[in-house]
Amino acid sequence: MKAAAYYFSLPFIYLVALLPFPLLYGLSDLMFLVLYGLMGYRKTVVRDNLQRSFPEKTTAELRRIEVAYYRHLCDVVLESFKLLGMSRDDLIKRCHVKNSEVYYALLRERRSIIVALGHQGNWEWAGAVTAARGNVPLNVIYRPLSNKHFDRLMLRIRSRFGADPVAANDILRKLYAEQHVPSTTAFLADQTPAPEHAYWVDFLHQTTPVFAGTEKIARKFNYPVLFAEMKKIKRGHYEVEIRMVADEPMQLRVGEITRLHTKALETCIVAQPHTWLWSHRRWKHKPPATLRQNVTGAA
């Protein structure tokens, strides 16, 4: 049944990829009416996340963010499919990279780089534009989807401009094997890990588990860590700004890199709250009692 649904939807996805942007966003508006108005997709999760993250905001303010979020989410889904039909030049024009000299200075030194980013703006475009503009291998860390057909589709989308999607369980082995080749490795660092394998940080007024892998790999190889901030300038146009997190990871105390890139993401979310992935169950885990004393950044 799932395979049949995939093959039924595949022509639709490729049709979306060929649509001009005005029609793409007309379809997104229709999708918003269905997703938000009729289905109420994960509305309880979104409202709970927003209320706990912005306790100072009024109900009316939270509802405005909520509506803007669902409109943005529909845009992101269709924009991600659109990668299959976009040209390299169109992508670079619509996803401008700011302050890229920080990134290229490291590459000129033939240093491999870790880039942390969040599910903010259009993260699929952020990875694609890095691959489209870069001249070194780009590893994009992902977690395989349970539906192998859709997983294959997402791999096709993510590798469209030359990125190499690498399953999270395989990245360490790949970096060991290719230490002599300068590369960039991008981590979506705001996913939810198992509590026992997490660093715990203060994030949006909540004690939050963060994947330790980004920092552990940076420290193991002493690769510099950058944070990619993504802003939505207007519909169909984004700006990525590169910021240094840690030039020499081994010089920082354990947990500090995680705290810094998580804080950078929090600042971005506060500035443009509707562009983060609020329908994700980000706070489904609570810190185990045995770990509470190790919360990074706790008083």
C-alpha positions in Angstrom: 0.0 0.0 0.0 2.8 2.4 0.9 4.7 1.5 -2.3 1.5 2.2 -4.3 1.1 5.6 -2.7 4.7 6.4 -3.5 4.4 5.6 -7.2 1.1 7.4 -7.3 2.6 10.5 -5.8 5.9 10.5 -7.7 4.5 12.0 -10.9 2.8 14.7 -8.8 6.1 15.5 -7.1 7.9 15.8 -10.4 5.1 18.0 -11.7 5.5 20.2 -8.7 9.2 20.4 -9.5 8.4 21.8 -13.0 5.9 24.4 -11.9 6.9 28.1 -12.2 7.1 29.7 -8.7 3.8 31.7 -8.9 1.9 28.4 -9.5 4.0 26.6 -6.9 2.9 29.2 -4.3 -0.7 29.0 -5.4 -0.6 25.3 -4.7 1.1 26.0 -1.4 -1.8 28.3 -0.4 -4.3 25.5 -1.2 -2.2 23.1 0.7 -2.3 25.5 3.7 -6.1 25.5 3.7 -6.1 21.7 3.8 -3.3 21.1 6.2 -4.2 23.8 8.7 -7.9 24.5 8.1 -9.2 21.1 7.5 -6.7 18.6 8.9 -5.3 20.7 11.8 -2.0 18.8 11.3 -0.2 18.5 14.6 -1.9 21.7 15.8 -1.8 20.6 19.4 1.9 20.0 19.2 2.6 23.4 17.6 0.5 25.3 20.1 2.1 23.5 23.1 5.6 24.1 21.7 4.9 27.8 21.0 3.3 28.4 24.4 6.2 26.9 26.3 8.9 28.6 24.1 7.3 32.1 24.3 5.6 32.4 27.7 5.8 36.2 27.4 3.6 36.4 24.3 -0.2 36.8 24.2 -2.5 34.2 22.8 -3.1 36.5 19.8 0.6 36.8 19.1 1.1 33.1 19.3 -1.8 32.5 16.9 -0.2 34.8 14.4 3.0 32.9 14.6 1.1 29.6 14.3 -0.7 30.7 11.1 2.5 32.1 9.6 4.3 28.8 10.5 1.8 26.6 8.7 2.0 28.8 5.6 5.8 28.6 5.7 5.7 24.8 6.3 3.7 24.4 3.1 6.1 26.5 1.2 9.1 24.5 2.5 7.6 21.2 1.4 6.9 22.3 -2.1 10.2 24.2 -2.4 12.0 21.1 -1.4 10.3 19.1 -4.3 11.2 22.1 -6.5 14.9 21.3 -6.1 14.4 18.5 -8.6 13.6 21.0 -11.3 15.6 24.1 -10.3 18.8 25.2 -12.1 22.0 25.9 -10.2 21.8 29.6 -11.1 18.2 29.9 -9.9 19.0 28.3 -6.6 22.0 30.5 -6.0 19.9 33.6 -6.9 17.1 32.6 -4.5 19.3 31.4 -1.6 22.0 34.0 -1.0 25.0 33.1 1.1 26.2 36.0 3.3 29.6 36.2 5.0 30.9 33.2 3.0 34.5 34.4 3.4 34.6 32.7 6.8 33.9 29.4 5.1 36.2 29.9 2.1 39.1 31.1 4.3 39.0 27.7 6.1 38.9 25.8 2.8 41.9 27.8 1.5 43.8 26.4 4.5 42.6 22.9 3.4 40.8 22.3 6.6 37.6 20.2 6.8 34.6 21.9 8.3 31.6 21.0 10.4 28.5 23.1 9.8 25.6 23.1 12.3 22.2 24.3 11.3 18.6 23.9 12.4 15.2 23.1 10.8 14.8 26.8 10.1 14.1 28.6 6.8 14.4 26.0 4.1 17.2 23.7 5.4 17.0 21.6 2.2 17.9 24.7 0.1 20.7 25.5 2.6 22.4 22.2 1.9 21.7 22.3 -1.8 23.2 25.8 -2.2 26.3 24.9 -0.3 26.9 22.0 -2.7 26.0 24.1 -5.7 28.6 26.9 -4.7 31.3 24.7 -3.2 34.3 23.0 -4.6 34.9 20.4 -1.9 32.8 17.3 -1.0 29.7 18.1 1.1 28.4 15.4 3.5 24.8 15.9 4.5 23.9 13.9 7.6 20.5 12.3 7.5 18.4 9.7 9.3 16.9 7.2 6.8 13.1 7.3 6.5 11.1 4.2 7.4 9.5 4.3 3.9 12.3 3.2 1.6 10.6 4.7 -1.5 10.3 8.1 0.0 13.8 7.7 1.5 15.1 7.1 -2.0 13.3 10.2 -3.3 14.8 12.4 -0.5 18.2 11.1 -1.3 17.7 12.1 -4.9 16.6 15.6 -3.9 19.5 16.0 -1.4 22.1 14.9 -3.9 20.7 17.0 -6.8 23.6 19.6 -6.8 26.4 17.2 -5.7 25.9 16.8 -2.0 26.6 13.3 -0.5 23.8 12.2 1.9 25.4 10.1 4.6 23.4 8.1 7.2 24.2 9.2 10.7 25.6 5.8 11.6 28.1 5.9 8.8 29.5 9.4 9.0 32.3 8.6 11.5 33.6 5.7 9.4 33.5 7.9 6.2 35.4 10.8 7.9 38.1 8.4 9.2 38.5 7.0 5.7 38.7 10.4 4.0 40.7 12.5 6.6 43.2 13.5 3.9 40.5 15.0 1.7 39.1 18.4 2.9 35.4 18.3 3.2 32.3 19.9 4.7 29.9 18.0 6.9 26.5 19.5 7.6 24.5 18.5 10.7 20.9 19.3 11.4 21.7 19.8 15.0 18.2 20.3 16.5 16.8 16.9 16.2 15.7 14.9 19.3 18.2 12.3 20.5 17.7 9.6 23.1 18.1 11.2 26.5 21.0 9.0 27.6 23.1 10.0 24.6 22.4 13.8 24.7 23.9 17.0 25.9 21.3 18.9 27.9 21.1 22.7 27.3 18.7 25.5 28.1 16.9 26.2 24.8 13.8 28.4 24.5 13.1 28.3 28.2 13.3 24.5 28.4 15.9 22.0 29.3 16.5 20.3 26.0 18.4 17.3 24.8 20.8 18.0 21.9 22.7 15.4 19.8 26.2 15.1 21.0 27.5 13.8 17.6 28.2 17.3 16.1 30.5 18.2 18.9 32.0 14.8 19.4 33.1 14.6 15.8 34.4 18.2 15.7 36.5 17.4 18.8 37.7 14.0 17.6 39.1 15.5 14.3 39.6 19.1 15.7 37.5 20.4 12.7 36.3 24.0 13.0 32.5 24.4 13.6 30.4 27.0 11.8 26.8 27.8 12.3 24.5 28.5 9.3 21.8 31.0 10.2 18.9 31.0 7.7 16.5 33.9 7.2 13.4 34.0 5.0 13.8 37.4 3.2 10.5 37.0 1.3 8.5 34.1 -0.3 10.9 32.0 -2.3 14.0 33.9 -1.2 16.4 33.1 1.7 19.7 34.3 3.1 22.2 32.1 4.8 24.8 33.8 7.1 27.8 31.8 8.2 29.1 32.3 11.8 32.1 30.9 13.5 31.3 28.7 16.5 34.7 27.1 17.3 37.9 27.5 15.3 39.8 25.0 17.5 37.3 22.7 19.2 39.8 21.0 21.4 40.5 24.3 23.2 36.9 24.5 24.5 35.4 22.6 27.4 33.2 19.6 26.7 29.6 20.8 26.0 30.6 24.3 25.0 30.3 23.8 21.2 26.8 22.3 21.7 25.8 25.2 23.9 27.1 27.8 21.4 25.4 26.4 18.2 22.2 25.8 20.1 22.2 29.4 21.4 22.9 30.7 17.9 19.8 28.8 16.7 17.7 30.1 19.5 18.6 33.7 18.6 17.5 33.0 15.0 14.2 31.5 16.1 13.4 34.4 18.4 14.1 36.8 15.5 12.0 34.9 13.0 9.8 32.4 14.9 7.5 31.3 12.2 10.4 29.7 10.1 11.3 27.0 12.6 9.9 23.4 12.6 7.3 23.8 15.4 5.4 20.6 14.5 8.3 18.5 15.6 7.9 16.9 19.1 11.2 18.5 20.2 10.5 18.2 24.0 9.1 14.7 24.3 12.0 13.7 26.6 12.7 14.9 30.1 16.2 14.8 31.6 16.8 11.6 33.6 17.5 12.4 37.3 21.0 11.0 36.9 21.8 13.5 34.2 20.2 16.7 35.6 23.4 17.7 37.4 25.2 17.7 34.0 22.9 20.1 32.2 25.2 22.3 30.1 24.8 25.9 30.9 22.6 25.3 34.0 23.0 27.5 37.0 
